[in-house]
Amino acid sequence: MSACYLKHIASSASGPGKTLRKIGTLLLLAGTLTTGCGDSEEEREVVADTAELRPLRLQTLHPTIREVSETITGTGTIGAAQTSNLGVVTPGIVERVFVKVGDRVKKDQPLFQTRKSDFEISVRLARAELAAAASRAEQARLDHERALELLAKDFISQAQLDTAVNAKKAAAAERRVADARLAQAEQRLVDTVVRAPYDGVITERNIDEGTYKSAQTFSADSAVLQIQEIKVVVAAVRVPEIYLGALSRGTPADLSIDGLQDTLRSEIFVINDKADPTSRSLDVRFALANYDYRIKPGLFVQAEIHLPERLAMLLNHEAVLDRQNSPHVFLAKDGFAQRRDIVLNDFDATGVEVVAGLNDEDFVLIGPDLSRLVDGTPLPEDINADR
């Protein structure tokens, strides 16, 4: 290295505010270079290296502790308070359907009926059987009374009286069976008319009159009608499972529903005890009054759930390095930079929440030269956080 070049470097290190560390570094560089005043490529590289000797542009700050309110967003679907797929109770030909899709019905209102004639015949037959059984029971009662009188006069044996007693019991049992069969036949006749189980709206009609239906209904497609109760509807919304600890019954939310202009306020009334292992989400539910039936089951809903205020440690995001893979900061400690790994929770555009790794008394380094730091980098005296 030439004397003129060494003189140039030495003069750059002798100005006011330069530290002994820089002078020592210059001398070390001078000892490794050759002499000469030429403008060689090697000398230009050395000049570039000396840029690293400029003062570190850094300052310190403390993490901030304050109350924060957080809003999480979930999406889901509007559902009915109740949904019932109604099939025939008594098998037969569907003779009448009294309603159509969109009709609003009251509890116990007739919806459809199967043909009654077969069941009316069954009722008449059951009544006749009951009358016959009643006559036999009455005859058995009279026979028992005569047997008691005859036994008192020694005209019959005890065995004959026992036979009369048993005949009376059997006839009474037969009468009760016939009575039950009549009640069953009458109920089947009543069940030919299917009625609304609650106030609701007809949302599906799957068959027309004249279709034969068995009493077995395994799915909505095999039902005659579908009725839904929608005076109150349910918004079933999925949110990330990481918020489980922050959610509770009564947590407020603003709901936006496709097709409706206004935002509806509600609160969580159910947190499903089962999480979805595929989407890693929870099902939370909100009830909405719907007396005008304007909210339709199946609509898309978005919920902004307002979590309770809590204390959080916030830090300027510019102080955090490698946020995506291995988030860490540098602290000012005893005149040196000390690397500290941290756990983050993204909060907003300007700051991040530090979940673990710092306390509010730490001196966190920030500034344009933060990326130049490694663990143990000496810091300028004016950044010494311990003085």
Disulfide bonds with the S-S distance in Angstrom:
Cys4-Cys37 2.36
